Amino acid sequence: MFQRDEGRKRSFRKGKKSIEVWDLSGFEIDLNDILSGLKYEDGHYDLVSLSDKDYQKKLDVQIAYWDKLKNEIQKVRSGENGTADLVDMSETYFQMANETVAAVKVSHANRQLEQKAYIDLHTGLPNKSKCEELFHNVEFIKTPTACIVFDMNNLKRVNDSLGHSIGDQLILNFARLLRNSIPTKHFVGRYGGDEFMAVIYDATRESITEILTELQNEVEQFNGYGTQFRISYSHRLALSTDYNECTLRTLFDKADKYMYENKQQSKQGRQD
């Protein structure tokens, strides 16, 4: 990350001696940028600021110490006598830096574990645990929100007749089409098996219709490629503006109930 121009040195006099030091101006710019990124999530390195209060306090101390160290370096460069031992100050500072790096590495590892805990490994979508986490908010929905439940048709028949590997491929393909059809600001997850859910924020009937039409077009285009294994799905939805007071759990339960009733009616129709 840090690169030093081996051809650039600075000379200054200390007493009767002439001392050469490396020009670390580029290093300073990089380090300033990194510290700013860790604190404010800006700069060129696309770094993430940790919310841990103890970490932020230590980072503030490190930034202040870095400013002090830079001031001493500037004094030496200008030929002034520094008031502190630069070697000792540098060792102290880089010990602080090591602690910062260690904290960032731990946070990164924790984020990776959290992602694994909430991601469906087969589809890459949020898994049932993440879907359920959305339902933990028991406050009534204040902005128009829709919950759509999707269920793949005839997947059991495909698994039984063609094997689970084919069924898994259909699930993966549908998951990709679903995510591609729904804008990223909305939530899409795999609730389990062949069931998926989407949460549409700031929803209107027009925006929902647009999303569902886009999905249908994507599926029809996929099936039109001549693939042997076609995707078929059903969906039902619940919209918060249809109810006086509701939570996201309420919307999901209603959409899921509508889906179940629709499936039962379809089975009854085939039997008749």
N, C-alpha and C positions, 0 to 999 in steps of 0.2 A: 504493500500500500504506500509506504513512504519510500521515495526515491531521492537519492542524493547525487547531485552533479559532481562527479569526481574531479572535474576540471576547474571547479570554482572554490577558491579559498579567499579568506580575508586575513589581512595582517594588521596587528595593532602593537603598540609599544607599551610595555609595562616596566617602568624604570628604565634600565639600559638595555633590556632585552626586547627583541622583536619576536612576537608570537603569532603563528599562523593557526587559524581555526577554519573549519568548514563553514561555508555559507549555508545556513539552515533555513533561509527565508521560505523556500518551498515547503519544507517540513512544517514550519510554523503555520503557513496557510492551510495545509492539510489538517493539522491538528486543530486549528481554530474551527475549521469546517466540521470536523468530526464531533467536537464537543458541542457545537451549536446544534448539530443533527440529533445528538443524544438528548439534548435539553428541549429543543423546540421542533424536532422532526423536519428541519429544513436542510439546506445544503445539497451537495452533489452526491452524497453517499446513500441517500434514501434510507436513513436510519430511523429506528422506532424509539420513541421516548417511553421509558418504563414509568408506570404510575406509582410504584412503591415509594412511600414517603422517605424511608431511611435511605434508599438509593439516591433519591433526588437531593437529599441533604449532603450526602457524600460527594455527589457530582458538583454541587455548588462549591464545596470546599476545594475540590480538585480544580475547578475553573478559576477560582480566586488564586490558588497557588500557582497555576499556570501563568496567570497575569503577572504575579510577583516574579516568577522565574524569567519571563520574557523581559521584564524591566531590568533585571540584573544582567541579562545577556546584552541588552542594548547599551548598558553602561560600559560593559567590557569592550564592546565593539567601538564605542565612541572614544575609547582611551581613558575613560574614567575608572577609578578603582571601585570595584563592586563591593558592596557592604556584606556580602555573604559568600560562602564557599559554594561555587557553582556545582561542583561534583556532588557534595552532600545534598544540595537542593534538588539536583537532577535525580539522584537516587530516591529521594523522598517522593518526588513527583511521579516517577515511573512505577513506584510501589502502589501509589494511588491509581495509576492507570491500569495496572494489573488487576486490581480489585474491581475496577469498573468493567474491564473486559470479562472477568469471571462472572460478574452479575449478569451481563448481557448474554453470555453463553448459557447460563442456567435458565434465564427467561426464554431464550430461543428454544431450548430443549423442552421446557414446560409447554410452550405454545405448540410444538410438534406433537407432544403427547396428547394435548387437548384436542388437536385436530384429528388425531387418530381415534380418539374416544368418541368423536361426534361425526365422523365421516363414514359413510357406507363404502366399504372397500371395493365392492363390485362396480358401483355406478359412479362413485366420486361425489355423490350428492350428500347433503346432511342426512344422517340416519334417524331412526325412530327416537333415540335419546334426545337428539337435537330438536326434533319435532315436538316431543313432549315438553322440553324446556320452554318452548314458546307458550305453552299452556299454563305455566306457573304464574303468569301475570293474571291476577284475578280481578283487576280493575276493569270497569266497563269500557268498551271501545268508544273513543270520542270522535274519531275520523272514519269516514266510510271505508270499510274493509270487507273483503270477500275471502271466503275459504272455499277452495275447489278441491274435491276429492276425485282422483282418477283411479280407475281399476282396469287392468288389462283383461280382455276377454279370452276365454278358451285356453288359458295358459296351462291349466292342469291337463287338458287333452293333449297339448303339445308335449308336455313333459312325459306323459304316459306313452305316447305313440312314437315320439321322435327322440326322446332323451332329454335330460336336464340341461345338457350343454347347449342345445338349441333354445330351450326356454330361457336360459341365462343370457344368451345372445340377444333374444328379443327384448328382455328386460333392459339390457344395456342400451340397445338402440332406441327404445322408447324414452329412456331417461335422458339421452342426449337430445332427442327431438324436443322433449318437454323443456329442458333448460334453454335450448336455442330459441324456442318460440316465445318464452316469457322474459321480459326485460329483467336485467340483473338486479334492479332495485327491489324486486319482489322475491319472496322466499319460495324455493322449490325443494322438497325433500322426499326421500323414500320412507314411507311410514312402515313398510314391512311387506315381504313377499312381492305380490304384484300390485300393491297399493301405493299410490303417491299422493302428495298433497301440495297445494300452492296457496300462498297467502298474498293477496293482491291489495296493496295499500292505495289510499286515495281512489278507491274503486268507484266506477260508474257502470251502469249496465252497458253503455257503449264501449267502454274500455275493456270490459270483460268479454264482450262479444268479439271485439277485435283480436284479443289474445287467443280465444278459442278457435276463431277462424284461421288464424295463423298456424296454430297447432295442427288443425285438420288438413290444411294445405301441405304442411311439412310431411305429415304421415302419408297423405295420398301420393306425394312426390316420391317418398321412399318406397311405397308399395308399387309404384309405377315403374321402378327400375327393373322389374321382372324377377325380383327376389322370390325365392321359393317359400319363404316364411314371412307372411304378411302380418303387420301389426294391426290389431283391433283393440279398441278401448271404449270404456264408458266413463261418463263424468257426471257429477252432480255438485251443486254449489249452494252456499248460503251467504246472503249479503246483510251486513249489519244494519243498514237503513230499513230493512224489513221488520226490525224488532225494536221495541222501546229501549230495552237494556240488554246487553249481551257481552260475553267475553269471547275470546278467540276459541276457547274450549267449547262454548255453546255453538259457535258457527261450525266447528269441525264435527261435533256430534250430530248436528242437524244435517249437514251435507252427507255424512257417513250413513245416517238413517235413510235419507232419500236414495242413496246408492243401493243400499240393501233392499229397500222396497222395490226399486226398479229391477234389480236382478231377480227377485222373487216373481215379479209380474212377467218377466221375460221367460223364466222357466215354466211358469204356469201356461203361458201362451203356447209354448212349444208342445206341452203335454196335451193341450186341448186340440 
